[in-house]
Amino acid sequence: MQKVFADGLQKHFQLGDKVYRMFPRLAELTEIHIAFLKNLKEKQRLAILSNDGIVDSIADLLLDQFSNVNAQRLKSAYGEFCSRHRDALDVYKVLEKDPAFFNFIKHCQANPLLKKKGIPECVLFVTQRLTKYPLLIEPLIKTSKENKIECEKLSRALAMVK
């Protein structure tokens, strides 16, 4: 979304603050999630090097992601992004009337990464992302019942994300 829509719109249309209004703090959200993904990949890499390639736990990464400074960054960035959802759609609806903008969006939707999704759908995905973490963590808790420490860490991470 950042590279295809936000950067593309700025490059081709020089929309200034309208891009920010459609995608408030998107760069920061992208940075947060790329850092989390990097940590997950590093955990996987270490598991491959040290044993059978199975990652025993991601509870520590989840706790780190949803606590302290990271939690504040997530709350702040998602809070602003979600609270400006209506404004983002309003800006999009105005711009959509411009044929060049409309054609650009259609061109972007052809990108396989977007799976034919447009700006409204992508904005909605971001607003819903935090609600998906419990759906990840709850099954992990169920499968780690035998490991009390892991289960406790995952339960704390779940409480933090809620």
C-alpha positions as CSV (number, residue, x, y, z in Angstrom):
1,M,0.0,0.0,0.0
2,Q,2.8,2.4,0.9
3,K,4.9,1.7,-2.3
4,V,2.0,1.2,-4.7
5,F,-0.6,3.7,-3.6
6,A,1.0,6.3,-1.3
7,D,4.3,6.7,-3.0
8,G,2.8,6.3,-6.5
9,L,0.2,9.0,-5.9
10,Q,2.8,11.4,-4.5
11,K,5.1,10.8,-7.5
12,H,2.5,11.0,-10.2
13,F,0.0,13.5,-8.8
14,Q,1.9,15.6,-6.2
15,L,-1.1,15.5,-3.9
16,G,0.8,16.7,-0.8
17,D,-1.3,16.4,2.4
18,K,-4.1,14.5,0.6
19,V,-1.9,11.4,0.5
20,Y,-1.3,11.7,4.2
21,R,-5.0,12.2,4.8
22,M,-5.7,9.0,3.0
23,F,-2.9,7.1,4.6
24,P,-2.1,8.8,8.0
25,R,1.0,7.4,9.6
26,L,1.2,4.6,7.1
27,A,5.0,4.8,6.8
28,E,5.2,4.4,10.6
29,L,2.8,1.5,10.6
30,T,4.8,-0.1,7.8
31,E,8.0,0.4,9.7
32,I,6.5,-1.2,12.9
33,H,5.3,-4.3,11.0
34,I,8.4,-4.7,8.9
35,A,10.5,-4.7,12.2
36,F,8.1,-7.3,13.7
37,L,8.4,-9.5,10.5
38,K,12.2,-9.1,10.6
39,N,12.2,-10.4,14.2
40,L,10.0,-13.3,13.2
41,K,12.2,-14.2,10.3
42,E,15.3,-14.0,12.5
43,K,13.7,-16.4,15.0
44,Q,12.9,-18.8,12.2
45,R,16.5,-18.5,10.9
46,L,17.9,-19.3,14.3
47,A,15.6,-22.3,14.6
48,I,16.8,-23.6,11.3
49,L,20.4,-23.2,12.4
50,S,20.1,-24.6,15.9
51,N,17.7,-27.5,15.6
52,D,15.0,-29.0,13.4
53,G,13.8,-25.7,12.0
54,I,10.8,-25.5,14.3
55,V,10.3,-22.3,16.1
56,D,9.4,-23.3,19.7
57,S,7.9,-20.0,20.7
58,I,7.0,-16.5,19.5
59,A,5.6,-15.4,22.8
60,D,8.7,-13.3,23.6
61,L,8.3,-11.5,20.2
62,L,4.6,-10.9,20.8
63,L,5.2,-9.6,24.3
64,D,7.8,-7.2,22.9
65,Q,5.6,-6.1,20.1
66,F,2.7,-5.3,22.4
67,S,4.4,-3.7,25.4
68,N,6.4,-0.6,26.4
69,V,7.5,1.7,23.6
70,N,6.3,-0.6,20.8
71,A,2.8,-0.7,22.3
72,Q,2.7,3.1,22.5
73,R,3.8,3.4,18.9
74,L,1.2,0.9,17.8
75,K,-1.6,2.6,19.8
76,S,-0.6,6.1,18.6
77,A,-0.2,5.2,14.9
78,Y,-3.3,2.9,14.7
79,G,-5.3,5.4,16.7
80,E,-4.6,8.1,14.3
81,F,-5.0,5.9,11.2
82,C,-8.3,4.5,12.4
83,S,-9.7,7.8,13.7
84,R,-9.1,9.3,10.2
85,H,-10.7,6.4,8.3
86,R,-13.8,8.5,7.3
87,D,-11.6,11.4,6.2
88,A,-9.5,9.0,4.1
89,L,-12.5,7.7,2.3
90,D,-13.9,11.3,1.8
91,V,-10.6,12.4,0.2
92,Y,-10.6,9.3,-2.0
93,K,-14.1,9.9,-3.2
94,V,-13.3,13.4,-4.3
95,L,-10.1,12.3,-6.1
96,E,-11.8,9.4,-7.7
97,K,-13.8,11.8,-9.9
98,D,-10.5,12.8,-11.7
99,P,-10.1,10.4,-14.7
100,A,-6.3,10.4,-14.4
101,F,-6.5,9.4,-10.7
102,F,-9.2,6.8,-11.5
103,N,-7.0,5.3,-14.2
104,F,-4.0,5.3,-11.9
105,I,-5.9,3.4,-9.3
106,K,-7.1,0.8,-11.8
107,H,-3.6,0.4,-13.0
108,C,-2.4,-0.1,-9.4
109,Q,-5.1,-2.7,-8.8
110,A,-3.6,-4.8,-11.5
111,N,-0.6,-5.3,-9.3
112,P,-0.7,-9.0,-8.0
113,L,0.3,-7.9,-4.5
114,L,-3.0,-5.9,-4.2
115,K,-5.2,-8.8,-5.4
116,K,-7.4,-6.3,-7.3
117,K,-8.0,-4.3,-4.1
118,G,-8.4,-0.5,-4.2
119,I,-7.6,2.2,-1.6
120,P,-10.9,1.8,0.4
121,E,-10.3,-1.9,0.8
122,C,-6.6,-1.5,1.7
123,V,-7.5,1.2,4.3
124,L,-10.1,-1.1,5.8
125,F,-7.5,-3.9,6.0
126,V,-5.2,-1.7,8.1
127,T,-8.0,-0.6,10.4
128,Q,-8.9,-4.3,11.0
129,R,-5.3,-5.6,11.4
130,L,-5.1,-5.3,15.2
131,T,-8.3,-7.4,15.5
132,K,-6.5,-10.2,13.8
133,Y,-3.8,-10.7,16.5
134,P,-6.1,-12.4,19.0
135,L,-7.1,-14.8,16.2
136,L,-3.4,-15.7,16.0
137,I,-2.6,-15.8,19.7
138,E,-5.6,-17.7,21.0
139,P,-4.8,-21.0,19.1
140,L,-1.2,-20.7,20.2
141,I,-2.4,-20.6,23.8
142,K,-4.6,-23.7,23.2
143,T,-1.7,-25.6,21.7
144,S,0.8,-24.6,24.5
145,K,-1.3,-25.7,27.5
146,E,1.5,-28.2,28.5
147,N,4.1,-25.4,28.7
148,K,2.9,-23.2,31.5
149,I,5.5,-20.5,31.0
150,E,4.7,-20.2,27.2
151,C,1.0,-20.2,27.9
152,E,1.4,-17.5,30.5
153,K,3.5,-15.3,28.2
154,L,0.9,-15.8,25.3
155,S,-1.9,-15.0,27.7
156,R,-0.2,-11.7,28.7
157,A,0.4,-10.9,25.0
158,L,-3.3,-11.5,24.3
159,A,-4.3,-9.3,27.1
160,M,-2.0,-6.5,25.8
161,V,-3.3,-6.7,22.3
162,K,-6.9,-6.6,23.4
